[in-house]
């Protein structure tokens, strides 16, 4: 039996949320992101895209291309609220839901055809989301995740598209190779150098040639170009958390040592969030004194995975919590209220420099271990294990990063 995989995507999500709040923005070019010249575009309305504006573009460039647009800093808390509202609607209606990001979802509707038809159900579900949330949403329906995602992008804006089983290759054939998920600018340029620009030509290429050019990713791209994708739906669970604790060998009141530990925990947990494609909306700091009395403080925040957002909040919570000035036995940090989501949601306040900094740091950690690079403020904890691996360099010092965010 063929699967029925539904992909749903909230159209220009941040912009659509802003239009719910302010109807005067409807039909106007709207750009959401950092409002300073060093900021980055997080979302652009279709009206502004006509001028060449796109997400990830520097705000300064966007203003040159589309000076008449409404520029909005954005509010992650509002977008989180609407994302949760849509998630709740979908979870009530579908048997298995995967939340790929704050505005993107997959659902497995396999077996529902025997009752009322998957396409009819998907259309009714889309109308329900639009009616109850007020947000435009598009969907694609096919036998797998890749074809459904491509179908959604072809259906946009605010529409729907079904690809019948057996017609995957025909549907994909005329489209640009850039339409395939995982084909970025670098891979696209390589295809262009080969004289390949549409998916139909990739379908005709031997898989061995794809592997020789692109390595192991060559087979994946070839399969997706041919409408083959065995990636399963990963069921979404609302409540998750990650945490780290440190019990000292000797109870201490050394405030420098305590803050260094807390700082290192927060930095390491933030890296775990980003590497797991997660965002947190709640911070908890815990302190256990030498008399085993345990206290904690919690703070709700807009969704983020950024060190420069999380670390200061963690340290501030600790300052509020550490009031007894007694010997401390244990400290801990926990991030909860997690959701799937890209680091993109933090671009309202970030510059290209900041985003690239995190990418570079995380790449080093992934390759050499999660304690291989750290801020100078955490050097006191460099050789210890904080919620992850110890120093992987066998006695060699880690790379030290001292960076001040503007």
C-alpha positions in Angstrom: 0.0 0.0 0.0 1.3 3.4 -1.0 1.9 5.9 1.8 0.0 9.3 1.9 2.4 11.9 3.3 1.1 15.5 3.8 3.4 18.5 3.9 2.0 21.8 5.2 3.7 25.2 5.2 2.4 28.4 6.7 3.0 31.0 3.9 5.4 33.9 4.8 4.7 33.0 8.4 6.2 36.0 10.2 4.7 38.4 7.7 1.3 36.7 8.0 1.4 37.0 11.8 2.2 40.7 11.5 -0.8 41.2 9.1 -3.1 39.6 11.6 -2.0 42.2 14.1 -2.1 45.1 11.7 -4.5 44.7 8.7 -3.0 47.8 7.0 -0.1 45.6 6.0 -2.2 43.4 3.8 -1.2 43.7 0.2 1.8 45.8 1.0 5.5 44.9 0.8 6.5 43.8 4.3 10.0 42.7 5.5 10.6 41.2 9.0 14.0 41.1 10.5 16.7 43.2 12.2 15.9 46.8 11.7 19.5 48.1 11.8 21.7 48.3 8.7 23.6 45.2 10.0 20.4 43.2 10.5 19.2 40.3 8.4 15.9 39.6 6.6 14.0 36.9 8.4 10.9 36.9 6.2 9.7 38.8 3.1 6.2 39.1 1.7 5.5 38.1 -1.8 5.1 41.8 -2.7 8.7 42.5 -1.6 10.1 39.4 -3.3 9.2 40.9 -6.6 12.0 43.4 -6.0 14.5 40.6 -5.3 14.3 40.6 -1.5 14.7 37.2 0.2 15.3 35.7 3.6 18.9 35.8 4.8 19.6 39.0 2.8 21.2 42.0 4.7 18.6 44.6 5.6 20.8 47.2 4.1 20.5 45.5 0.7 16.8 44.9 1.1 16.2 48.7 1.7 18.1 49.4 -1.5 16.0 47.0 -3.5 12.6 47.8 -1.8 12.8 51.1 0.1 9.0 51.5 0.1 8.5 48.3 2.2 7.3 48.2 5.8 10.2 47.1 7.9 9.3 45.3 11.2 11.7 44.1 13.8 9.5 41.1 14.6 8.3 39.5 17.8 9.4 35.9 18.4 6.9 35.5 21.3 3.9 36.3 19.0 5.1 33.9 16.3 5.6 31.2 18.9 2.0 31.7 20.0 0.6 31.3 16.5 2.9 28.4 15.7 1.6 26.6 18.8 -2.0 27.3 17.9 -1.6 25.7 14.5 0.3 22.8 16.0 -2.6 22.1 18.4 -5.1 22.2 15.6 -3.1 19.7 13.5 -2.3 17.4 16.5 -6.0 17.0 17.2 -6.8 16.0 13.6 -4.0 13.8 12.2 -2.7 10.4 13.5 1.0 11.2 13.2 2.4 14.7 13.1 6.0 15.9 12.6 6.9 19.5 13.3 9.8 20.3 11.0 10.0 24.0 12.1 7.9 26.7 13.6 5.9 27.0 10.3 6.4 23.6 8.6 4.7 20.2 9.3 4.5 16.7 7.9 1.6 14.3 8.6 1.2 10.6 7.8 -2.4 10.1 6.5 -1.7 6.5 5.3 -4.8 4.3 5.6 -7.3 7.2 5.8 -8.3 6.8 2.1 -10.6 3.9 3.1 -12.7 6.4 5.2 -13.1 9.7 3.3 -10.1 10.2 1.0 -6.7 11.8 2.0 -6.9 14.7 -0.4 -10.4 15.7 0.8 -9.3 15.4 4.4 -6.2 17.5 3.7 -8.3 20.2 2.1 -10.7 20.3 5.0 -7.7 20.4 7.4 -6.2 23.4 5.5 -9.5 25.3 5.6 -9.8 24.6 9.4 -6.3 26.0 10.0 -7.1 29.1 7.9 -10.5 29.6 9.7 -9.3 29.1 13.2 -5.9 30.8 13.0 -6.4 33.4 10.3 -3.1 32.3 8.7 -2.6 31.3 5.1 -1.3 27.8 4.6 -0.4 25.6 1.6 0.0 21.8 1.3 1.4 19.1 -0.9 0.3 15.5 -0.8 2.1 12.5 -2.3 3.7 9.2 -1.3 6.8 10.7 0.4 8.2 13.7 2.2 10.4 15.1 -0.6 7.7 15.1 -3.3 5.1 16.5 -0.9 7.5 19.4 0.1 8.2 20.2 -3.5 4.5 20.1 -4.3 3.8 22.5 -1.5 6.3 25.0 -2.8 4.7 24.7 -6.3 1.2 25.2 -4.8 2.2 28.4 -2.9 0.9 30.9 -2.2 -2.1 29.8 -0.2 -3.1 26.7 -2.2 -2.8 22.9 -2.5 -1.4 20.3 -4.8 -1.7 16.5 -4.9 0.8 14.2 -6.8 -0.9 10.9 -7.6 1.1 7.7 -6.9 3.2 6.8 -9.9 3.4 10.3 -11.3 6.3 11.5 -9.1 8.9 11.5 -11.8 6.6 13.2 -14.3 5.8 15.9 -11.8 9.4 16.6 -10.9 10.8 16.4 -14.4 10.4 20.0 -15.7 11.4 21.6 -12.4 14.7 23.3 -11.6 17.2 21.1 -9.7 17.2 23.8 -7.0 13.6 22.7 -6.1 15.0 19.5 -4.5 15.6 19.8 -0.8 19.3 19.7 0.1 20.4 21.2 -3.2 21.9 24.6 -2.2 23.8 27.2 -4.2 27.1 25.3 -4.2 25.6 22.0 -5.4 23.5 24.0 -7.9 26.6 25.6 -9.4 28.2 22.2 -9.7 25.2 21.0 -11.7 25.3 24.1 -13.9 29.0 23.3 -14.7 27.8 19.9 -15.8 25.1 21.5 -18.0 22.3 20.2 -15.8 19.6 22.7 -14.6 16.4 20.7 -14.4 15.4 17.5 -12.5 14.6 15.6 -15.7 18.3 15.6 -16.7 19.2 14.2 -13.3 16.7 11.5 -13.7 18.5 10.4 -16.9 22.0 10.4 -15.3 23.5 7.1 -14.0 23.5 7.0 -10.2 27.2 6.0 -10.3 28.0 9.4 -12.0 26.1 11.2 -9.3 28.1 9.4 -6.6 31.4 10.2 -8.3 30.6 13.9 -8.5 28.8 14.4 -5.2 29.9 11.5 -3.0 27.3 9.8 -0.8 24.9 12.8 -1.2 24.9 12.0 -5.0 22.7 8.9 -4.4 20.3 10.8 -2.2 19.9 13.6 -4.7 19.5 11.1 -7.5 16.8 9.2 -5.5 14.9 12.4 -4.7 15.1 13.6 -8.3 13.4 10.3 -9.2 10.7 10.7 -6.5 12.2 8.2 -4.1 12.4 9.1 -0.4 12.2 6.6 2.5 12.6 9.2 5.3 10.1 8.4 8.0 7.7 10.8 9.8 9.2 11.6 13.3 6.3 12.1 15.6 6.2 15.4 17.4 6.1 15.6 21.2 5.4 18.9 22.8 7.2 18.7 26.1 10.9 18.1 26.1 13.9 19.4 27.9 17.7 19.2 28.1 19.7 19.8 31.3 23.2 19.7 32.8 24.3 19.5 36.5 27.6 19.8 38.3 28.2 18.4 41.8 31.4 19.8 43.2 34.0 17.5 44.9 34.2 20.1 47.7 31.3 22.5 48.5 32.2 26.1 47.5 31.2 29.8 47.8 33.7 30.8 45.1 31.4 33.0 43.0 33.8 33.0 40.0 33.9 29.3 39.9 30.1 29.0 40.2 29.5 31.5 37.5 32.1 29.9 35.2 30.3 26.6 35.6 26.9 28.0 34.9 28.2 29.9 31.9 29.8 26.7 30.5 26.6 24.7 31.0 24.5 27.3 29.2 26.9 27.5 26.3 27.1 23.8 25.9 23.3 23.3 26.1 22.8 26.1 23.5 25.1 24.2 21.2 23.0 21.0 21.8 19.9 23.0 20.9 21.3 24.2 17.6 22.8 20.9 16.6 19.5 19.2 17.3 17.5 21.9 15.4 15.7 22.9 18.6 14.7 26.2 20.2 13.9 26.7 23.9 11.3 28.9 25.6 12.0 28.3 29.2 15.2 28.5 31.4 15.6 27.0 34.8 18.6 27.4 37.2 19.1 25.1 40.2 21.2 25.5 43.3 21.7 22.8 46.1 23.4 24.0 49.2 25.6 22.0 51.5 22.6 21.3 53.8 20.9 19.6 50.8 18.3 22.4 50.6 17.5 22.8 46.8 16.2 25.9 45.2 15.4 26.8 41.6 14.2 29.7 39.5 12.5 29.6 36.1 12.0 32.2 33.3 9.8 32.1 30.2 11.5 33.6 27.1 10.8 33.9 23.4 12.1 30.8 21.5 15.8 31.0 20.9 19.0 28.9 20.6 21.5 31.7 20.7 24.3 31.9 23.3 24.0 35.7 23.6 20.3 35.4 24.5 20.6 32.5 26.9 23.8 33.0 28.8 23.0 36.4 30.3 19.5 35.2 31.3 21.0 32.1 33.0 23.6 34.2 34.9 20.8 36.7 35.9 18.7 33.8 37.3 21.7 32.5 39.2 22.3 36.0 40.8 18.6 36.1 41.9 18.8 32.6 43.2 22.1 32.6 45.1 20.9 34.6 48.2 21.9 32.5 51.2 25.6 32.8 50.7 26.1 29.3 52.1 28.4 26.6 50.7 27.0 25.2 47.4 27.1 21.5 46.6 25.5 21.5 43.2 24.4 23.8 40.4 22.3 23.0 37.3 20.8 24.5 34.2 17.8 23.2 32.2 16.2 24.4 28.9 12.7 23.2 28.5 9.6 24.0 26.4 11.6 22.8 23.3 10.3 22.9 19.8 11.7 22.0 16.4 13.0 25.2 14.8 15.9 26.7 12.9 18.2 29.2 14.4 16.6 31.6 11.8 14.1 32.8 14.4 16.9 34.7 16.2 17.8 36.7 13.1 15.7 39.6 14.3 18.6 40.7 16.4 21.6 39.1 14.7 24.0 40.2 12.1 25.7 38.1 9.4 28.8 38.2 11.6 26.9 36.7 14.6 25.2 34.0 12.6 28.4 33.0 10.8 30.2 33.0 14.2 27.8 30.4 15.6 28.0 28.3 12.4 31.8 28.3 12.6 31.9 27.4 16.3 29.4 24.6 15.9 31.2 23.1 12.9 34.4 22.9 15.1 32.5 21.3 18.0 30.8 18.8 15.7 34.2 17.8 14.2 36.4 17.8 17.3 34.0 17.6 20.3 31.6 19.9 22.1 34.3 21.3 24.4 36.8 22.0 21.6 36.0 25.7 21.4 34.7 27.9 24.1 34.4 31.5 25.2 37.2 32.9 27.4 34.7 33.2 30.3 34.4 29.4 30.5 38.0 28.5 30.5 37.9 27.4 34.1 35.6 24.6 33.0 37.5 23.7 29.9 38.9 20.3 31.0 35.7 19.2 32.8 32.7 17.4 31.5 29.6 19.6 31.4 26.6 17.7 30.0 28.7 16.2 27.2 32.2 15.0 26.3 35.4 16.1 28.0 38.3 17.8 26.2 38.9 15.6 23.1 42.4 16.9 22.5 44.1 14.7 25.1 45.7 17.5 27.1 46.0 20.0 24.2 44.3 23.3 25.0 41.0 24.0 23.3 40.5 27.0 21.0 39.5 30.0 23.0 37.0 32.5 21.7 36.6 36.0 23.1 33.8 37.8 21.3 31.7 40.8 22.3 28.2 41.0 20.7 27.3 44.5 19.7 
